[in-house]
Amino acid sequence: MSSETARHELLSALAELGRLFPDWRMGQTLANLAMAAGHPESDAVWNLEDDEALAAVRRLIDRNTSRQASDPDKTLQQTAAE
Protein backbone atom coordinates (compact mmCIF):
# COMPACT_ATOMS: atom_id res chain seq x y z
CA MET A 1 0.00 0.00 0.00
CA SER A 2 1.43 3.36 -0.93
CA SER A 3 1.92 5.96 1.76
CA GLU A 4 -0.63 8.19 0.00
CA THR A 5 -3.21 5.39 0.04
CA ALA A 6 -2.50 4.60 3.70
CA ARG A 7 -2.81 8.28 4.63
CA HIS A 8 -6.15 8.59 2.81
CA GLU A 9 -7.48 5.44 4.51
CA LEU A 10 -6.25 6.66 7.89
CA LEU A 11 -7.94 10.04 7.51
CA SER A 12 -11.20 8.35 6.49
CA ALA A 13 -10.96 6.00 9.48
CA LEU A 14 -10.30 8.94 11.82
CA ALA A 15 -13.41 10.65 10.48
CA GLU A 16 -15.43 7.50 11.23
CA LEU A 17 -13.95 7.31 14.73
CA GLY A 18 -14.90 10.96 15.22
CA ARG A 19 -18.50 10.17 14.32
CA LEU A 20 -18.50 7.37 16.92
CA PHE A 21 -17.08 9.70 19.58
CA PRO A 22 -18.02 13.29 18.76
CA ASP A 23 -17.10 14.57 22.23
CA TRP A 24 -13.41 13.80 21.75
CA ARG A 25 -11.04 16.59 20.82
CA MET A 26 -8.52 15.74 18.09
CA GLY A 27 -5.65 15.60 20.59
CA GLN A 28 -7.57 13.10 22.71
CA THR A 29 -8.31 11.02 19.64
CA LEU A 30 -4.66 10.92 18.57
CA ALA A 31 -3.41 10.16 22.08
CA ASN A 32 -5.91 7.31 22.51
CA LEU A 33 -5.03 6.01 19.08
CA ALA A 34 -1.34 5.91 19.97
CA MET A 35 -2.17 4.07 23.20
CA ALA A 36 -4.34 1.58 21.32
CA ALA A 37 -1.42 0.98 18.93
CA GLY A 38 0.75 0.02 21.92
CA HIS A 39 2.68 3.28 22.36
CA PRO A 40 2.14 4.49 25.95
CA GLU A 41 5.23 6.73 26.03
CA SER A 42 4.91 10.52 26.12
CA ASP A 43 6.12 11.01 22.52
CA ALA A 44 3.85 8.26 21.19
CA VAL A 45 1.92 10.40 18.72
CA TRP A 46 5.16 11.68 17.21
CA ASN A 47 6.53 8.16 16.68
CA LEU A 48 3.31 6.48 15.52
CA GLU A 49 3.58 5.11 11.97
CA ASP A 50 0.61 5.45 9.64
CA ASP A 51 0.17 1.71 9.22
CA GLU A 52 0.16 1.21 13.01
CA ALA A 53 -2.35 4.01 13.42
CA LEU A 54 -4.60 2.63 10.70
CA ALA A 55 -4.60 -0.85 12.24
CA ALA A 56 -5.34 0.60 15.68
CA VAL A 57 -8.14 2.88 14.50
CA ARG A 58 -9.78 0.00 12.64
CA ARG A 59 -9.65 -2.15 15.80
CA LEU A 60 -11.15 0.66 17.87
CA ILE A 61 -13.93 1.22 15.35
CA ASP A 62 -14.72 -2.50 15.21
CA ARG A 63 -14.78 -2.87 19.00
CA ASN A 64 -16.76 0.25 19.68
CA THR A 65 -19.32 -0.09 16.94
CA SER A 66 -20.46 -3.38 18.42
CA ARG A 67 -20.06 -2.23 22.04
CA GLN A 68 -22.00 0.98 21.51
CA ALA A 69 -24.82 -1.02 20.00
CA SER A 70 -24.99 -3.19 23.14
CA ASP A 71 -23.86 -0.60 25.75
CA PRO A 72 -24.17 3.04 24.63
CA ASP A 73 -22.67 4.31 27.92
CA LYS A 74 -19.28 2.60 27.38
CA THR A 75 -16.64 5.08 26.23
CA LEU A 76 -13.70 4.59 23.91
CA GLN A 77 -11.36 5.76 26.69
CA GLN A 78 -12.35 2.65 28.62
CA THR A 79 -11.79 0.53 25.51
CA ALA A 80 -8.43 2.10 24.59
CA ALA A 81 -7.16 1.31 28.07
CA GLU A 82 -8.09 -2.38 27.78
N, C-alpha and C positions, 0 to 999 in steps of 0.2 A: 504494500500500500504506500503510495507516495505521501510525502509529508503534507502536501496540499490537501489530499483526500482525507488524511487523518485529522487535520485541523478542521476541515469542514464538518466531518462527522462529529468531532468533539464539540464544536460550537452548537451544532444541532442538538446533541445530547444534553448539553448544559441548558439549553432553552427548555427542553422537556423536563429536566430536573427542576428548573425554576417554576414551571407550571405546577409541578407536584408540591413544591414548597415555596409559595409566593412571599412568605414572611422573611425569608432569608435574604440578607444582604449579599452582594457578590463576594466580598471577602470571606464571609462565613461559608459560603458555598465552596470556594476554592480551598479553604482550610480543611473543611470536612472531606472534600474530595481527596486531598493529599493524605489525610489520616486513613481514609478507606483504601487507599492504594498502598498502605503500609509504610508511610513516611511520617512518623510522629515528631521528628526533630523540628526545631524552630525555623529552619530555612527550607522546609519541605516543599512549599509552593514553588520556590525558586528552582529546586532540583527535580521537580516532577516532569517526567517525559510525557509527551503527548499520548503515546500508546498506553502507558500506565494509567494516565488520567482517563482515557477513553474506556479502558477495561473496567476501571473502578466506577465511573459514572454509569455505565451499563448495568453493573451489578446492583448499584444503589437504586436505579430506576426499577429494575426487576423486583428486588426485595420490597420496595416501598409501594409499588403499584398494587401488589397483592396484599400487603399488610394494611394499606389504607382502605382497601375494599373491606377487609375484615375488622379493622380497628382504626377508625379515623382519628383517634386521639394520639396514636403513636407517632412520634416525631422522628425525622431522619437523624437528628443528633443522637438519639438513643440507638438507632441502627448503625450509624457510622462508628460508634464506640464498641459495638459488638464484634 
